[in-house]
Amino acid sequence: MSQDPYELAKQSAAKLAEITKIAQHDVLVVLGSGWTPAVEALGTPNAEITVTDLPGFSAPAVAGHAGKIRSVKVGNSQTLIQMGRTHYYEGKGTAAVVHAVRTAVASGVKTIILTNACGGLQLKWKPGTPVLIRDHINLTGATPLVGPRFLDVSEVYSKRLRKIAQEIDPSLDEGVYVQFHGPQYETPAEVQMAIKLGGDLVGMSTALEAIAAREAQAEVLGISMVTNPGAGLTDEHLNHEEVLAAGLAAASRMGDLLKKVIEKL
């Protein structure tokens, strides 16, 4: 198995095509914590694969991440649905975090929808509220880019795709997502820092994958689901079970939104 992350992605894409019997896919949807129930709204899969059957993937380490990839026809788009992801805090390196994105691009994907569960820094966003990501602040200190791969990140998250989503659901708000390293949740002081930096949402994923997607010239739509207020903004304490519960409660709405966005591409 190749150690070069781009070559490994090509190997994974070839195995994916062999298993699904579909030579090319168009869209990748990455489902974050608690989002997995939304997959049913996207239709009956042509194939469902355990991620470890593909080169370079490892089993997910986090509850709420199924470790499966589905191939589904949504509208006119052959769509890959990644049910769970590898997080940077797992210690497997940035190449592992973005491997699904690179595999999808090697499979022909031009549009990538990244979803996550997050803490909300605006109290008007109640648990279960979806928010489009307008921009991000990467506080991991890491990048999936290696060497002098200079990349313009002035528009990581596509204005065109956000407009499509808001035409479907005019109530969708936008915000700046701040990725922390994790796995510990943010302290109240860190939440206040994120607010002062211009952040609206805090979490432990998405930014590194979005950078890798833009390096590959894929168009990116980011959708955060607010599952709790940021630490210190209320008297609530944070736990992963509540994140999953908020995701389950909003799953049908999220699946319907994703389906309509993909159909309109």
C-alpha positions as CSV (number, residue, x, y, z in Angstrom):
1,M,0.0,0.0,0.0
2,S,1.4,3.4,-1.1
3,Q,2.6,5.8,1.6
4,D,2.0,8.8,-0.8
5,P,-1.5,10.1,0.3
6,Y,-2.5,11.1,-3.3
7,E,-1.5,7.7,-4.7
8,L,-3.2,5.9,-1.8
9,A,-6.4,7.9,-2.6
10,K,-6.2,6.7,-6.2
11,Q,-5.9,3.1,-4.9
12,S,-8.9,3.6,-2.7
13,A,-10.9,5.1,-5.5
14,A,-10.1,2.1,-7.7
15,K,-11.3,-0.3,-5.1
16,L,-14.4,1.8,-4.5
17,A,-15.2,1.6,-8.2
18,E,-14.6,-2.2,-8.2
19,I,-17.0,-2.8,-5.3
20,T,-19.7,-0.4,-6.3
21,K,-19.4,-1.1,-10.0
22,I,-19.7,2.7,-10.6
23,A,-16.7,4.2,-12.4
24,Q,-17.3,7.8,-11.3
25,H,-19.1,9.6,-8.5
26,D,-20.2,13.3,-8.5
27,V,-20.8,14.3,-4.9
28,L,-19.4,13.4,-1.5
29,V,-21.4,14.0,1.7
30,V,-19.5,13.6,5.0
31,L,-21.9,13.0,7.9
32,G,-20.7,14.3,11.3
33,S,-21.6,13.3,14.8
34,G,-25.3,12.6,15.2
35,W,-26.0,13.1,11.4
36,T,-26.0,9.4,10.5
37,P,-29.9,9.0,10.7
38,A,-30.2,11.6,7.9
39,V,-28.8,9.1,5.5
40,E,-32.2,7.3,5.1
41,A,-33.7,10.5,3.4
42,L,-31.1,10.3,0.7
43,G,-32.5,7.1,-0.9
44,T,-31.7,3.4,-1.3
45,P,-28.0,2.7,-1.7
46,N,-26.6,1.0,-4.7
47,A,-23.9,-0.3,-2.4
48,E,-22.8,0.0,1.2
49,I,-19.1,-0.5,2.1
50,T,-17.3,-0.8,5.4
51,V,-14.6,1.8,5.2
52,T,-11.9,-0.6,6.3
53,D,-12.5,-2.5,3.0
54,L,-10.8,0.4,1.2
55,P,-7.1,1.1,1.3
56,G,-6.0,3.8,3.8
57,F,-9.2,3.9,5.9
58,S,-9.4,3.0,9.6
59,A,-12.5,2.2,11.7
60,P,-14.1,5.3,13.3
61,A,-13.2,5.8,17.0
62,V,-16.2,8.0,17.9
63,A,-19.7,7.0,18.9
64,G,-22.2,8.3,16.3
65,H,-19.9,7.5,13.4
66,A,-21.0,4.4,11.6
67,G,-17.8,3.6,9.6
68,K,-19.7,3.0,6.4
69,I,-19.7,4.5,2.9
70,R,-22.9,4.4,0.8
71,S,-23.2,4.9,-3.0
72,V,-26.6,6.4,-3.7
73,K,-28.2,8.0,-6.8
74,V,-29.6,11.4,-5.7
75,G,-31.3,13.2,-8.5
76,N,-28.8,13.1,-11.4
77,S,-25.8,12.9,-9.0
78,Q,-24.1,9.7,-8.1
79,T,-23.4,10.4,-4.5
80,L,-21.0,9.0,-1.9
81,I,-22.1,9.2,1.7
82,Q,-19.4,8.9,4.3
83,M,-21.1,7.9,7.6
84,G,-18.5,9.1,10.0
85,R,-15.0,10.5,9.8
86,T,-11.5,10.3,11.2
87,H,-10.8,13.3,13.5
88,Y,-7.5,15.0,14.0
89,Y,-7.5,14.3,17.7
90,E,-7.3,10.6,17.0
91,G,-3.6,11.1,16.3
92,K,-3.5,9.4,12.9
93,G,-2.3,12.6,11.1
94,T,-3.8,15.0,8.7
95,A,-3.5,12.6,5.7
96,A,-5.9,10.1,7.5
97,V,-8.3,13.0,8.3
98,V,-8.7,14.0,4.7
99,H,-8.3,10.6,3.0
100,A,-12.0,10.3,2.3
101,V,-12.0,13.7,0.6
102,R,-9.0,12.7,-1.5
103,T,-10.5,9.3,-2.4
104,A,-13.8,11.0,-3.4
105,V,-12.0,13.4,-5.7
106,A,-10.0,10.6,-7.2
107,S,-13.4,9.0,-7.9
108,G,-14.5,12.0,-9.9
109,V,-16.3,14.0,-7.2
110,K,-16.4,17.8,-7.8
111,T,-18.8,18.8,-5.0
112,I,-18.2,18.0,-1.3
113,I,-20.7,18.6,1.5
114,L,-19.1,18.6,4.9
115,T,-21.4,18.4,7.9
116,N,-20.7,18.4,11.7
117,A,-22.1,18.8,15.1
118,C,-20.9,21.9,16.9
119,G,-21.3,24.3,19.8
120,G,-23.1,27.5,19.0
121,L,-21.8,30.9,20.0
122,Q,-25.0,32.7,19.3
123,L,-27.7,31.8,21.8
124,K,-30.5,32.4,19.1
125,W,-29.4,29.1,17.6
126,K,-31.2,26.4,19.6
127,P,-30.0,22.7,19.6
128,G,-30.9,21.1,16.2
129,T,-30.4,24.4,14.3
130,P,-28.5,24.0,11.0
131,V,-26.0,26.8,10.1
132,L,-24.2,27.2,6.8
133,I,-20.4,27.7,7.2
134,R,-19.3,30.9,5.6
135,D,-15.7,30.7,6.6
136,H,-13.5,28.9,9.1
137,I,-10.7,29.6,11.6
138,N,-8.3,26.6,11.8
139,L,-6.9,26.5,15.4
140,T,-5.4,23.0,15.1
141,G,-2.0,24.2,14.0
142,A,-2.1,21.7,11.2
143,T,-2.7,21.5,7.5
144,P,-3.2,18.6,5.1
145,L,-1.0,20.4,2.5
146,V,2.7,19.3,2.4
147,G,5.5,21.4,1.2
148,P,5.1,24.6,-1.0
149,R,1.5,23.8,-2.0
150,F,0.3,27.4,-1.8
151,L,-3.5,27.6,-1.9
152,D,-5.8,30.6,-2.1
153,V,-8.4,30.1,0.7
154,S,-10.2,33.4,0.3
155,E,-13.4,31.4,-0.6
156,V,-13.2,27.9,1.0
157,Y,-17.0,27.5,1.3
158,S,-18.8,28.1,-2.0
159,K,-21.1,31.2,-2.2
160,R,-22.9,29.4,-5.1
161,L,-23.7,26.4,-3.0
162,R,-24.7,28.4,0.0
163,K,-27.1,30.4,-2.2
164,I,-28.7,27.1,-3.4
165,A,-29.1,25.9,0.2
166,Q,-30.7,29.2,1.2
167,E,-33.1,29.1,-1.8
168,I,-34.3,25.7,-0.5
169,D,-34.5,26.9,3.1
170,P,-34.5,30.7,3.5
171,S,-34.3,30.3,7.3
172,L,-30.7,29.0,7.0
173,D,-28.2,31.4,8.8
174,E,-24.5,31.6,8.1
175,G,-21.5,31.6,10.5
176,V,-17.7,31.2,10.9
177,Y,-16.7,27.8,12.2
178,V,-13.7,27.5,14.5
179,Q,-11.9,24.1,14.6
180,F,-10.2,23.3,17.8
181,H,-7.9,20.3,18.2
182,G,-10.1,18.4,20.8
183,P,-11.0,15.9,22.0
184,Q,-11.7,17.9,25.1
185,Y,-14.5,20.5,24.6
186,E,-13.6,24.2,24.7
187,T,-13.2,26.0,28.0
188,P,-15.4,29.1,28.6
189,A,-12.2,31.2,28.1
190,E,-11.6,29.5,24.8
191,V,-15.2,30.1,23.7
192,Q,-14.8,33.8,24.6
193,M,-11.5,33.8,22.5
194,A,-13.4,32.3,19.6
195,I,-16.1,34.9,19.8
196,K,-13.5,37.7,19.9
197,L,-11.8,36.2,16.8
198,G,-15.1,36.3,14.9
199,G,-16.3,32.8,15.4
200,D,-19.9,31.7,15.6
201,L,-19.5,27.9,15.8
202,V,-16.9,25.7,17.5
203,G,-16.0,22.1,16.8
204,M,-13.3,19.5,16.2
205,S,-13.6,18.7,12.4
206,T,-14.3,20.1,8.9
207,A,-11.6,22.8,8.4
208,L,-8.8,20.3,7.4
209,E,-11.1,18.4,5.1
210,A,-12.3,21.7,3.5
211,I,-8.7,22.7,2.8
212,A,-8.0,19.4,1.1
213,A,-11.1,19.7,-0.9
214,R,-10.2,23.1,-2.2
215,E,-6.6,21.9,-2.9
216,A,-8.3,19.4,-5.3
217,Q,-10.5,22.2,-6.8
218,A,-13.7,20.6,-5.4
219,E,-16.5,23.0,-4.5
220,V,-17.4,22.9,-0.8
221,L,-20.6,23.3,1.2
222,G,-20.3,23.2,5.0
223,I,-23.3,22.7,7.3
224,S,-23.0,22.7,11.1
225,M,-25.7,21.5,13.3
226,V,-25.8,23.3,16.6
227,T,-26.2,20.7,19.4
228,N,-25.4,22.9,22.4
229,P,-24.4,26.4,23.4
230,G,-20.6,27.0,23.8
231,A,-19.1,26.4,27.2
232,G,-19.8,29.2,29.7
233,L,-22.6,30.8,27.6
234,T,-25.2,29.1,29.8
235,D,-25.1,26.9,32.9
236,E,-25.3,23.7,30.8
237,H,-22.5,21.1,30.9
238,L,-21.4,19.4,27.7
239,N,-21.5,15.7,26.9
240,H,-21.3,13.6,23.7
241,E,-24.6,11.8,24.4
242,E,-26.4,15.1,24.2
243,V,-24.7,15.9,20.9
244,L,-26.0,12.6,19.4
245,A,-29.5,13.2,20.8
246,A,-29.7,16.6,19.2
247,G,-28.5,15.1,15.9
248,L,-31.2,12.4,16.1
249,A,-33.9,14.9,16.8
250,A,-33.0,17.0,13.7
251,A,-32.0,14.1,11.4
252,S,-35.0,14.0,9.1
253,R,-34.9,17.7,8.4
254,M,-31.2,17.5,7.7
255,G,-31.6,14.6,5.3
256,D,-34.3,16.3,3.4
257,L,-32.2,19.5,3.1
258,L,-29.2,17.5,1.8
259,K,-31.3,15.6,-0.7
260,K,-32.8,18.9,-2.1
261,V,-29.4,20.6,-2.3
262,I,-27.9,17.6,-4.2
263,E,-30.9,17.4,-6.6
264,K,-30.5,21.1,-7.4
265,L,-26.8,20.9,-8.2
